[in-house]
Amino acid sequence: MISNGLTDDIVPATNACLKNPTGVYGDVYGNIFFSDDTDRIRYYNVSTKVVTTIAGKYPPQSRYPPHTGPATSWTLVDPRFVFTDSTGDIYFSEYTVNDIVRLTYPNKPNTQVVKPGYCP
């Protein structure tokens, strides 16, 4: 585990350092998806008992960047409310920028389901 406890990844769950986890969602297999204040979407695999980052990086490099390239290279903005559907796609919101994002399995593009906007 990295000494600051925030950049750890692919570690046993008992060694993972979480910072205000929110948006916790469990799938039908018992796996857990969640976001935390490190602006990442993380995944607890019930079989391996390992926590892995599946989207976002810490520390973030810039605010409001486009979501291009591997999801683990994205800078996320206040991700929350994680959910998976029956096909295994993962959805989450970026609360501060009013965005909903879909992470998909390989061979399908990741997409912004609802693009950022402002509603007075």
N, CA, C and O atoms as CSV, one atom per row, in Angstrom:
chain,resi,resn,atom,element,x,y,z
A,1,MET,N,N,0.846,-1.183,0.000
A,1,MET,CA,C,0.000,0.000,0.000
A,1,MET,C,C,0.886,1.239,0.000
A,1,MET,O,O,1.903,1.285,0.693
A,2,ILE,N,N,0.498,2.233,-0.773
A,2,ILE,CA,C,1.217,3.498,-0.811
A,2,ILE,C,C,1.026,4.209,0.535
A,2,ILE,O,O,-0.051,4.138,1.126
A,3,SER,N,N,2.041,4.876,1.005
A,3,SER,CA,C,2.019,5.414,2.363
A,3,SER,C,C,0.927,6.452,2.610
A,3,SER,O,O,0.436,6.556,3.735
A,4,ASN,N,N,0.531,7.227,1.592
A,4,ASN,CA,C,-0.509,8.223,1.857
A,4,ASN,C,C,-1.904,7.613,1.872
A,4,ASN,O,O,-2.872,8.273,2.250
A,5,GLY,N,N,-2.007,6.343,1.457
A,5,GLY,CA,C,-3.279,5.645,1.550
A,5,GLY,C,C,-4.290,6.030,0.504
A,5,GLY,O,O,-5.382,5.462,0.485
A,6,LEU,N,N,-3.978,6.975,-0.377
A,6,LEU,CA,C,-4.963,7.417,-1.349
A,6,LEU,C,C,-4.674,6.931,-2.757
A,6,LEU,O,O,-5.586,6.902,-3.584
A,7,THR,N,N,-3.462,6.554,-3.059
A,7,THR,CA,C,-3.137,6.123,-4.404
A,7,THR,C,C,-3.031,4.617,-4.522
A,7,THR,O,O,-2.623,4.106,-5.565
A,8,ASP,N,N,-3.393,3.895,-3.465
A,8,ASP,CA,C,-3.338,2.444,-3.512
A,8,ASP,C,C,-4.334,1.910,-4.531
A,8,ASP,O,O,-5.396,2.495,-4.745
A,9,ASP,N,N,-3.980,0.795,-5.152
A,9,ASP,CA,C,-4.875,0.170,-6.114
A,9,ASP,C,C,-4.503,-1.295,-6.240
A,9,ASP,O,O,-3.354,-1.684,-6.033
A,10,ILE,N,N,-5.490,-2.093,-6.579
A,10,ILE,CA,C,-5.330,-3.536,-6.706
A,10,ILE,C,C,-4.691,-4.075,-5.423
A,10,ILE,O,O,-3.629,-4.697,-5.441
A,11,VAL,N,N,-5.366,-3.817,-4.333
A,11,VAL,CA,C,-4.875,-4.235,-3.018
A,11,VAL,C,C,-5.949,-5.037,-2.299
A,11,VAL,O,O,-7.138,-4.882,-2.580
A,12,PRO,N,N,-5.534,-5.897,-1.368
A,12,PRO,CA,C,-6.539,-6.583,-0.560
A,12,PRO,C,C,-7.445,-5.560,0.122
A,12,PRO,O,O,-6.983,-4.512,0.573
A,13,ALA,N,N,-8.708,-5.868,0.190
A,13,ALA,CA,C,-9.675,-4.927,0.761
A,13,ALA,C,C,-9.316,-4.511,2.180
A,13,ALA,O,O,-9.602,-3.385,2.586
A,14,THR,N,N,-8.700,-5.396,2.927
A,14,THR,CA,C,-8.332,-5.050,4.299
A,14,THR,C,C,-7.201,-4.026,4.358
A,14,THR,O,O,-6.960,-3.441,5.414
A,15,ASN,N,N,-6.501,-3.799,3.239
A,15,ASN,CA,C,-5.429,-2.806,3.177
A,15,ASN,C,C,-5.819,-1.548,2.408
A,15,ASN,O,O,-5.066,-0.574,2.403
A,16,ALA,N,N,-6.971,-1.552,1.764
A,16,ALA,CA,C,-7.379,-0.412,0.950
A,16,ALA,C,C,-7.764,0.760,1.840
A,16,ALA,O,O,-8.444,0.594,2.853
A,17,CYS,N,N,-7.325,1.928,1.450
A,17,CYS,CA,C,-7.676,3.139,2.182
A,17,CYS,C,C,-8.765,3.864,1.415
A,17,CYS,O,O,-8.563,4.241,0.261
A,18,LEU,N,N,-9.907,4.064,2.036
A,18,LEU,CA,C,-11.034,4.731,1.407
A,18,LEU,C,C,-11.197,6.108,2.017
A,18,LEU,O,O,-10.910,6.317,3.195
A,19,LYS,N,N,-11.663,7.046,1.201
A,19,LYS,CA,C,-11.876,8.403,1.686
A,19,LYS,C,C,-13.328,8.789,1.412
A,19,LYS,O,O,-13.683,9.147,0.290
A,20,ASN,N,N,-14.152,8.712,2.438
A,20,ASN,CA,C,-15.577,9.054,2.363
A,20,ASN,C,C,-16.290,8.342,1.215
A,20,ASN,O,O,-16.798,9.000,0.308
A,21,PRO,N,N,-16.336,7.004,1.240
A,21,PRO,CA,C,-17.004,6.293,0.156
A,21,PRO,C,C,-18.487,6.632,0.088
A,21,PRO,O,O,-19.159,6.760,1.111
A,22,THR,N,N,-18.984,6.775,-1.135
A,22,THR,CA,C,-20.401,7.056,-1.380
A,22,THR,C,C,-20.843,6.254,-2.598
A,22,THR,O,O,-20.036,5.586,-3.244
A,23,GLY,N,N,-22.121,6.329,-2.898
A,23,GLY,CA,C,-22.637,5.690,-4.102
A,23,GLY,C,C,-22.397,4.197,-4.131
A,23,GLY,O,O,-22.103,3.642,-5.189
A,24,VAL,N,N,-22.514,3.542,-3.005
A,24,VAL,CA,C,-22.215,2.115,-2.919
A,24,VAL,C,C,-23.323,1.310,-3.591
A,24,VAL,O,O,-24.509,1.524,-3.340
A,25,TYR,N,N,-22.906,0.372,-4.458
A,25,TYR,CA,C,-23.862,-0.479,-5.161
A,25,TYR,C,C,-23.310,-1.896,-5.231
A,25,TYR,O,O,-22.142,-2.088,-5.568
A,26,GLY,N,N,-24.129,-2.883,-4.918
A,26,GLY,CA,C,-23.729,-4.281,-5.021
A,26,GLY,C,C,-24.424,-4.948,-6.190
A,26,GLY,O,O,-25.621,-4.750,-6.396
A,27,ASP,N,N,-23.683,-5.743,-6.964
A,27,ASP,CA,C,-24.298,-6.442,-8.087
A,27,ASP,C,C,-24.831,-7.802,-7.626
A,27,ASP,O,O,-24.729,-8.145,-6.448
A,28,VAL,N,N,-25.396,-8.569,-8.554
A,28,VAL,CA,C,-26.012,-9.849,-8.201
A,28,VAL,C,C,-24.988,-10.892,-7.764
A,28,VAL,O,O,-25.360,-11.918,-7.194
A,29,TYR,N,N,-23.703,-10.646,-8.023
A,29,TYR,CA,C,-22.650,-11.582,-7.644
A,29,TYR,C,C,-22.014,-11.250,-6.297
A,29,TYR,O,O,-21.145,-11.983,-5.824
A,30,GLY,N,N,-22.443,-10.148,-5.677
A,30,GLY,CA,C,-21.893,-9.746,-4.396
A,30,GLY,C,C,-20.725,-8.783,-4.503
A,30,GLY,O,O,-20.173,-8.369,-3.483
A,31,ASN,N,N,-20.333,-8.412,-5.737
A,31,ASN,CA,C,-19.279,-7.418,-5.924
A,31,ASN,C,C,-19.816,-6.050,-5.550
A,31,ASN,O,O,-21.017,-5.799,-5.651
A,32,ILE,N,N,-18.934,-5.170,-5.120
A,32,ILE,CA,C,-19.353,-3.844,-4.671
A,32,ILE,C,C,-18.648,-2.777,-5.500
A,32,ILE,O,O,-17.434,-2.829,-5.694
A,33,PHE,N,N,-19.417,-1.819,-5.982
A,33,PHE,CA,C,-18.913,-0.670,-6.732
A,33,PHE,C,C,-19.175,0.569,-5.888
A,33,PHE,O,O,-20.224,0.675,-5.252
A,34,PHE,N,N,-18.238,1.500,-5.876
A,34,PHE,CA,C,-18.439,2.706,-5.084
A,34,PHE,C,C,-17.532,3.818,-5.583
A,34,PHE,O,O,-16.559,3.574,-6.296
A,35,SER,N,N,-17.862,5.029,-5.200
A,35,SER,CA,C,-17.000,6.178,-5.463
A,35,SER,C,C,-16.487,6.676,-4.120
A,35,SER,O,O,-17.023,6.321,-3.070
A,36,ASP,N,N,-15.442,7.503,-4.162
A,36,ASP,CA,C,-14.998,8.127,-2.932
A,36,ASP,C,C,-14.426,9.506,-3.230
A,36,ASP,O,O,-14.390,9.937,-4.383
A,37,ASP,N,N,-13.988,10.181,-2.204
A,37,ASP,CA,C,-13.523,11.568,-2.356
A,37,ASP,C,C,-12.183,11.685,-3.066
A,37,ASP,O,O,-11.628,12.782,-3.139
A,38,THR,N,N,-11.649,10.591,-3.589
A,38,THR,CA,C,-10.444,10.674,-4.411
A,38,THR,C,C,-10.812,10.768,-5.883
A,38,THR,O,O,-9.950,10.630,-6.750
A,39,ASP,N,N,-12.092,11.003,-6.170
A,39,ASP,CA,C,-12.614,11.153,-7.536
A,39,ASP,C,C,-12.335,9.923,-8.396
A,39,ASP,O,O,-11.894,10.033,-9.541
A,40,ARG,N,N,-12.603,8.750,-7.819
A,40,ARG,CA,C,-12.452,7.497,-8.544
A,40,ARG,C,C,-13.685,6.626,-8.343
A,40,ARG,O,O,-14.392,6.754,-7.344
A,41,ILE,N,N,-13.933,5.743,-9.299
A,41,ILE,CA,C,-14.914,4.680,-9.154
A,41,ILE,C,C,-14.101,3.428,-8.869
A,41,ILE,O,O,-13.176,3.088,-9.607
A,42,ARG,N,N,-14.464,2.743,-7.778
A,42,ARG,CA,C,-13.682,1.589,-7.354
A,42,ARG,C,C,-14.576,0.361,-7.268
A,42,ARG,O,O,-15.802,0.463,-7.225
A,43,TYR,N,N,-13.940,-0.791,-7.244
A,43,TYR,CA,C,-14.631,-2.065,-7.351
A,43,TYR,C,C,-14.028,-3.046,-6.357
A,43,TYR,O,O,-12.814,-3.246,-6.319
A,44,TYR,N,N,-14.892,-3.655,-5.554
A,44,TYR,CA,C,-14.465,-4.718,-4.647
A,44,TYR,C,C,-14.931,-6.034,-5.238
A,44,TYR,O,O,-16.132,-6.268,-5.376
A,45,ASN,N,N,-13.987,-6.895,-5.588
A,45,ASN,CA,C,-14.296,-8.196,-6.152
A,45,ASN,C,C,-14.473,-9.187,-5.009
A,45,ASN,O,O,-13.533,-9.450,-4.259
A,46,VAL,N,N,-15.667,-9.730,-4.877
A,46,VAL,CA,C,-15.972,-10.612,-3.756
A,46,VAL,C,C,-15.167,-11.903,-3.825
A,46,VAL,O,O,-14.862,-12.486,-2.784
A,47,SER,N,N,-14.816,-12.367,-5.027
A,47,SER,CA,C,-14.049,-13.607,-5.166
A,47,SER,C,C,-12.598,-13.442,-4.746
A,47,SER,O,O,-12.055,-14.278,-4.025
A,48,THR,N,N,-11.967,-12.349,-5.205
A,48,THR,CA,C,-10.542,-12.146,-4.910
A,48,THR,C,C,-10.312,-11.317,-3.650
A,48,THR,O,O,-9.208,-11.293,-3.105
A,49,LYS,N,N,-11.369,-10.634,-3.191
A,49,LYS,CA,C,-11.295,-9.740,-2.026
A,49,LYS,C,C,-10.287,-8.606,-2.243
A,49,LYS,O,O,-9.562,-8.211,-1.330
A,50,VAL,N,N,-10.262,-8.096,-3.483
A,50,VAL,CA,C,-9.337,-7.041,-3.882
A,50,VAL,C,C,-10.131,-5.817,-4.321
A,50,VAL,O,O,-11.176,-5.936,-4.961
A,51,VAL,N,N,-9.618,-4.632,-3.966
A,51,VAL,CA,C,-10.201,-3.361,-4.403
A,51,VAL,C,C,-9.371,-2.835,-5.570
A,51,VAL,O,O,-8.145,-2.767,-5.493
A,52,THR,N,N,-10.058,-2.463,-6.657
A,52,THR,CA,C,-9.420,-1.978,-7.873
A,52,THR,C,C,-10.109,-0.710,-8.344
A,52,THR,O,O,-11.329,-0.595,-8.229
A,53,THR,N,N,-9.359,0.232,-8.866
A,53,THR,CA,C,-9.932,1.417,-9.492
A,53,THR,C,C,-10.338,1.055,-10.909
A,53,THR,O,O,-9.545,0.477,-11.652
A,54,ILE,N,N,-11.569,1.391,-11.293
A,54,ILE,CA,C,-12.018,1.114,-12.661
A,54,ILE,C,C,-12.228,2.385,-13.459
A,54,ILE,O,O,-12.352,2.329,-14.683
A,55,ALA,N,N,-12.272,3.531,-12.795
A,55,ALA,CA,C,-12.363,4.818,-13.510
A,55,ALA,C,C,-11.823,5.903,-12.603
A,55,ALA,O,O,-11.998,5.865,-11.385
A,56,GLY,N,N,-11.163,6.873,-13.217
A,56,GLY,CA,C,-10.615,7.996,-12.477
A,56,GLY,C,C,-9.197,7.733,-12.024
A,56,GLY,O,O,-8.744,6.590,-11.957
A,57,LYS,N,N,-8.513,8.807,-11.717
A,57,LYS,CA,C,-7.146,8.692,-11.213
A,57,LYS,C,C,-6.966,9.672,-10.067
A,57,LYS,O,O,-7.660,10.685,-9.971
A,58,TYR,N,N,-6.026,9.347,-9.212
A,58,TYR,CA,C,-5.717,10.220,-8.086
A,58,TYR,C,C,-4.222,10.463,-8.077
A,58,TYR,O,O,-3.456,9.508,-8.199
A,59,PRO,N,N,-3.778,11.695,-7.938
A,59,PRO,CA,C,-4.629,12.889,-7.843
A,59,PRO,C,C,-5.124,13.323,-9.217
A,59,PRO,O,O,-4.473,13.045,-10.224
A,60,PRO,N,N,-6.289,14.013,-9.272
A,60,PRO,CA,C,-6.801,14.494,-10.550
A,60,PRO,C,C,-5.824,15.491,-11.162
A,60,PRO,O,O,-5.138,16.217,-10.442
A,61,GLN,N,N,-5.762,15.524,-12.491
A,61,GLN,CA,C,-4.825,16.400,-13.183
A,61,GLN,C,C,-5.444,17.720,-13.627
A,61,GLN,O,O,-4.749,18.733,-13.699
A,62,SER,N,N,-6.725,17.721,-13.920
A,62,SER,CA,C,-7.395,18.953,-14.346
A,62,SER,C,C,-8.883,18.788,-14.118
A,62,SER,O,O,-9.349,17.678,-13.863
A,63,ARG,N,N,-9.619,19.849,-14.203
A,63,ARG,CA,C,-11.066,19.782,-14.004
A,63,ARG,C,C,-11.783,19.861,-15.346
A,63,ARG,O,O,-11.342,20.558,-16.259
A,64,TYR,N,N,-12.873,19.151,-15.451
A,64,TYR,CA,C,-13.749,19.161,-16.619
A,64,TYR,C,C,-13.074,18.689,-17.903
A,64,TYR,O,O,-13.328,19.265,-18.961
A,65,PRO,N,N,-12.228,17.668,-17.853
A,65,PRO,CA,C,-11.618,17.181,-19.080
A,65,PRO,C,C,-12.574,16.245,-19.824
A,65,PRO,O,O,-13.545,15.763,-19.240
A,66,PRO,N,N,-12.308,15.987,-21.100
A,66,PRO,CA,C,-13.137,15.003,-21.809
A,66,PRO,C,C,-12.801,13.590,-21.328
A,66,PRO,O,O,-11.706,13.351,-20.819
A,67,HIS,N,N,-13.723,12.673,-21.488
A,67,HIS,CA,C,-13.485,11.282,-21.130
A,67,HIS,C,C,-12.987,10.550,-22.364
A,67,HIS,O,O,-13.780,10.019,-23.142
A,68,THR,N,N,-11.680,10.524,-22.540
A,68,THR,CA,C,-11.076,9.814,-23.660
A,68,THR,C,C,-9.986,8.908,-23.122
A,68,THR,O,O,-9.432,9.158,-22.051
A,69,GLY,N,N,-9.682,7.862,-23.860
A,69,GLY,CA,C,-8.664,6.917,-23.412
A,69,GLY,C,C,-9.201,5.988,-22.348
A,69,GLY,O,O,-10.405,5.960,-22.093
A,70,PRO,N,N,-8.310,5.221,-21.718
A,70,PRO,CA,C,-8.741,4.282,-20.680
A,70,PRO,C,C,-9.413,5.016,-19.520
A,70,PRO,O,O,-8.980,6.099,-19.124
A,71,ALA,N,N,-10.459,4.425,-18.990
A,71,ALA,CA,C,-11.216,5.073,-17.905
A,71,ALA,C,C,-10.357,5.339,-16.678
A,71,ALA,O,O,-10.640,6.272,-15.927
A,72,THR,N,N,-9.325,4.551,-16.456
A,72,THR,CA,C,-8.462,4.769,-15.297
A,72,THR,C,C,-7.540,5.972,-15.480
A,72,THR,O,O,-6.840,6.356,-14.544
A,73,SER,N,N,-7.529,6.570,-16.669
A,73,SER,CA,C,-6.721,7.777,-16.893
A,73,SER,C,C,-7.569,9.045,-16.828
A,73,SER,O,O,-7.037,10.151,-16.921
A,74,TRP,N,N,-8.866,8.894,-16.670
A,74,TRP,CA,C,-9.762,10.050,-16.647
A,74,TRP,C,C,-9.627,10.827,-15.338
A,74,TRP,O,O,-9.353,10.249,-14.287
A,75,THR,N,N,-9.820,12.127,-15.417
A,75,THR,CA,C,-10.021,12.927,-14.225
A,75,THR,C,C,-11.529,13.060,-14.060
A,75,THR,O,O,-12.200,13.656,-14.903
A,76,LEU,N,N,-12.053,12.512,-12.989
A,76,LEU,CA,C,-13.491,12.588,-12.717
A,76,LEU,C,C,-13.758,13.766,-11.795
A,76,LEU,O,O,-12.886,14.191,-11.037
A,77,VAL,N,N,-14.968,14.281,-11.870
A,77,VAL,CA,C,-15.356,15.433,-11.064
A,77,VAL,C,C,-16.496,15.017,-10.137
A,77,VAL,O,O,-17.651,14.943,-10.556
A,78,ASP,N,N,-16.163,14.748,-8.887
A,78,ASP,CA,C,-17.151,14.424,-7.862
A,78,ASP,C,C,-18.068,13.271,-8.272
A,78,ASP,O,O,-19.286,13.442,-8.301
A,79,PRO,N,N,-17.499,12.087,-8.593
A,79,PRO,CA,C,-18.358,10.970,-9.002
A,79,PRO,C,C,-19.185,10.440,-7.838
A,79,PRO,O,O,-18.718,10.365,-6.702
A,80,ARG,N,N,-20.424,10.077,-8.150
A,80,ARG,CA,C,-21.350,9.539,-7.141
A,80,ARG,C,C,-22.319,8.567,-7.793
A,80,ARG,O,O,-22.312,8.401,-9.013
A,81,PHE,N,N,-23.141,7.933,-6.995
A,81,PHE,CA,C,-24.294,7.157,-7.438
A,81,PHE,C,C,-23.950,6.119,-8.498
A,81,PHE,O,O,-24.363,6.245,-9.650
A,82,VAL,N,N,-23.204,5.106,-8.119
A,82,VAL,CA,C,-22.769,4.046,-9.024
A,82,VAL,C,C,-23.863,2.993,-9.153
A,82,VAL,O,O,-24.541,2.667,-8.179
A,83,PHE,N,N,-24.031,2.460,-10.379
A,83,PHE,CA,C,-25.045,1.444,-10.656
A,83,PHE,C,C,-24.554,0.559,-11.794
A,83,PHE,O,O,-23.879,1.047,-12.700
A,84,THR,N,N,-24.877,-0.723,-11.767
A,84,THR,CA,C,-24.583,-1.602,-12.903
A,84,THR,C,C,-25.895,-2.136,-13.461
A,84,THR,O,O,-26.866,-2.319,-12.725
A,85,ASP,N,N,-25.916,-2.387,-14.777
A,85,ASP,CA,C,-27.124,-2.947,-15.385
A,85,ASP,C,C,-26.927,-4.440,-15.647
A,85,ASP,O,O,-25.886,-5.000,-15.304
A,86,SER,N,N,-27.920,-5.076,-16.248
A,86,SER,CA,C,-27.875,-6.527,-16.443
A,86,SER,C,C,-26.824,-6.962,-17.455
A,86,SER,O,O,-26.479,-8.143,-17.497
A,87,THR,N,N,-26.299,-6.045,-18.276
A,87,THR,CA,C,-25.247,-6.393,-19.240
A,87,THR,C,C,-23.856,-6.186,-18.661
A,87,THR,O,O,-22.867,-6.513,-19.317
A,88,GLY,N,N,-23.756,-5.647,-17.445
A,88,GLY,CA,C,-22.474,-5.407,-16.822
A,88,GLY,C,C,-21.934,-4.008,-17.021
A,88,GLY,O,O,-20.866,-3.677,-16.506
A,89,ASP,N,N,-22.664,-3.171,-17.772
A,89,ASP,CA,C,-22.237,-1.789,-17.922
A,89,ASP,C,C,-22.377,-1.079,-16.578
A,89,ASP,O,O,-23.276,-1.388,-15.795
A,90,ILE,N,N,-21.490,-0.135,-16.320
A,90,ILE,CA,C,-21.466,0.594,-15.058
A,90,ILE,C,C,-21.805,2.048,-15.334
A,90,ILE,O,O,-21.224,2.668,-16.225
A,91,TYR,N,N,-22.731,2.584,-14.582
A,91,TYR,CA,C,-23.143,3.980,-14.722
A,91,TYR,C,C,-22.791,4.728,-13.449
A,91,TYR,O,O,-22.856,4.175,-12.351
A,92,PHE,N,N,-22.412,6.001,-13.609
A,92,PHE,CA,C,-22.207,6.848,-12.447
A,92,PHE,C,C,-22.427,8.292,-12.847
A,92,PHE,O,O,-22.335,8.650,-14.022
A,93,SER,N,N,-22.716,9.109,-11.860
A,93,SER,CA,C,-22.879,10.535,-12.123
A,93,SER,C,C,-21.633,11.273,-11.680
A,93,SER,O,O,-20.917,10.841,-10.777
A,94,GLU,N,N,-21.391,12.399,-12.340
A,94,GLU,CA,C,-20.388,13.351,-11.885
A,94,GLU,C,C,-21.202,14.548,-11.413
A,94,GLU,O,O,-21.612,15.405,-12.195
A,95,TYR,N,N,-21.412,14.571,-10.127
A,95,TYR,CA,C,-22.375,15.479,-9.502
A,95,TYR,C,C,-22.125,16.949,-9.831
A,95,TYR,O,O,-23.060,17.660,-10.199
A,96,THR,N,N,-20.905,17.410,-9.709
A,96,THR,CA,C,-20.605,18.830,-9.867
A,96,THR,C,C,-20.804,19.327,-11.293
A,96,THR,O,O,-21.143,20.493,-11.494
A,97,VAL,N,N,-20.597,18.459,-12.295
A,97,VAL,CA,C,-20.709,18.891,-13.693
A,97,VAL,C,C,-21.978,18.365,-14.375
A,97,VAL,O,O,-22.109,18.463,-15.595
A,98,ASN,N,N,-22.909,17.809,-13.599
A,98,ASN,CA,C,-24.200,17.359,-14.129
A,98,ASN,C,C,-24.041,16.386,-15.290
A,98,ASN,O,O,-24.608,16.588,-16.364
A,99,ASP,N,N,-23.276,15.344,-15.071
A,99,ASP,CA,C,-22.936,14.397,-16.115
A,99,ASP,C,C,-23.303,12.992,-15.652
A,99,ASP,O,O,-23.173,12.675,-14.470
A,100,ILE,N,N,-23.762,12.149,-16.575
A,100,ILE,CA,C,-23.950,10.723,-16.302
A,100,ILE,C,C,-23.098,9.975,-17.317
A,100,ILE,O,O,-23.173,10.235,-18.518
A,101,VAL,N,N,-22.288,9.046,-16.824
A,101,VAL,CA,C,-21.321,8.347,-17.662
A,101,VAL,C,C,-21.589,6.847,-17.616
A,101,VAL,O,O,-21.964,6.305,-16.577
A,102,ARG,N,N,-21.390,6.173,-18.771
A,102,ARG,CA,C,-21.516,4.714,-18.831
A,102,ARG,C,C,-20.143,4.120,-19.141
A,102,ARG,O,O,-19.510,4.496,-20.128
A,103,LEU,N,N,-19.688,3.201,-18.305
A,103,LEU,CA,C,-18.492,2.409,-18.576
A,103,LEU,C,C,-18.969,1.079,-19.123
A,103,LEU,O,O,-19.868,0.460,-18.555
A,104,THR,N,N,-18.384,0.637,-20.209
A,104,THR,CA,C,-18.837,-0.590,-20.846
A,104,THR,C,C,-17.742,-1.644,-20.855
A,104,THR,O,O,-16.571,-1.362,-20.597
A,105,TYR,N,N,-18.157,-2.860,-21.158
A,105,TYR,CA,C,-17.190,-3.934,-21.310
A,105,TYR,C,C,-16.379,-3.716,-22.576
A,105,TYR,O,O,-16.772,-2.913,-23.422
A,106,PRO,N,N,-15.258,-4.410,-22.730
A,106,PRO,CA,C,-14.413,-4.221,-23.918
A,106,PRO,C,C,-15.200,-4.350,-25.225
A,106,PRO,O,O,-16.215,-5.043,-25.297
A,107,ASN,N,N,-14.709,-3.673,-26.232
A,107,ASN,CA,C,-15.268,-3.658,-27.582
A,107,ASN,C,C,-16.513,-2.796,-27.717
A,107,ASN,O,O,-17.166,-2.820,-28.760
A,108,LYS,N,N,-16.850,-2.048,-26.698
A,108,LYS,CA,C,-17.916,-1.057,-26.797
A,108,LYS,C,C,-17.355,0.240,-26.233
A,108,LYS,O,O,-16.617,0.214,-25.247
A,109,PRO,N,N,-17.691,1.373,-26.841
A,109,PRO,CA,C,-17.127,2.636,-26.337
A,109,PRO,C,C,-17.775,3.075,-25.032
A,109,PRO,O,O,-18.962,2.839,-24.805
A,110,ASN,N,N,-16.981,3.716,-24.174
A,110,ASN,CA,C,-17.535,4.379,-22.994
A,110,ASN,C,C,-18.219,5.641,-23.479
A,110,ASN,O,O,-17.735,6.292,-24.405
A,111,THR,N,N,-19.324,5.991,-22.873
A,111,THR,CA,C,-20.070,7.148,-23.360
A,111,THR,C,C,-20.588,7.990,-22.205
A,111,THR,O,O,-20.787,7.510,-21.089
A,112,GLN,N,N,-20.798,9.264,-22.516
A,112,GLN,CA,C,-21.526,10.126,-21.601
A,112,GLN,C,C,-22.992,9.965,-21.973
A,112,GLN,O,O,-23.385,10.278,-23.097
A,113,VAL,N,N,-23.791,9.488,-21.055
A,113,VAL,CA,C,-25.209,9.269,-21.328
A,113,VAL,C,C,-25.940,10.602,-21.364
A,113,VAL,O,O,-26.741,10.859,-22.262
A,114,VAL,N,N,-25.658,11.440,-20.386
A,114,VAL,CA,C,-26.231,12.779,-20.337
A,114,VAL,C,C,-25.061,13.746,-20.269
A,114,VAL,O,O,-24.245,13.676,-19.350
A,115,LYS,N,N,-24.980,14.624,-21.214
A,115,LYS,CA,C,-23.854,15.574,-21.266
A,115,LYS,C,C,-24.067,16.691,-20.244
A,115,LYS,O,O,-25.197,16.981,-19.850
A,116,PRO,N,N,-22.951,17.318,-19.816
A,116,PRO,CA,C,-23.071,18.388,-18.843
A,116,PRO,C,C,-23.962,19.528,-19.332
A,116,PRO,O,O,-23.982,19.862,-20.516
A,117,GLY,N,N,-24.660,20.085,-18.433
A,117,GLY,CA,C,-25.518,21.213,-18.756
A,117,GLY,C,C,-25.937,21.924,-17.492
A,117,GLY,O,O,-25.633,21.481,-16.384
A,118,TYR,N,N,-26.624,23.010,-17.661
A,118,TYR,CA,C,-27.055,23.776,-16.498
A,118,TYR,C,C,-28.548,23.992,-16.581
A,118,TYR,O,O,-29.067,24.410,-17.615
A,119,CYS,N,N,-29.229,23.710,-15.506
A,119,CYS,CA,C,-30.668,23.960,-15.414
A,119,CYS,C,C,-30.886,24.928,-14.254
A,119,CYS,O,O,-30.643,24.579,-13.098
A,120,PRO,N,N,-31.337,26.128,-14.556
A,120,PRO,CA,C,-31.532,27.121,-13.470
A,120,PRO,C,C,-32.627,26.709,-12.505
A,120,PRO,O,O,-32.910,27.429,-11.547
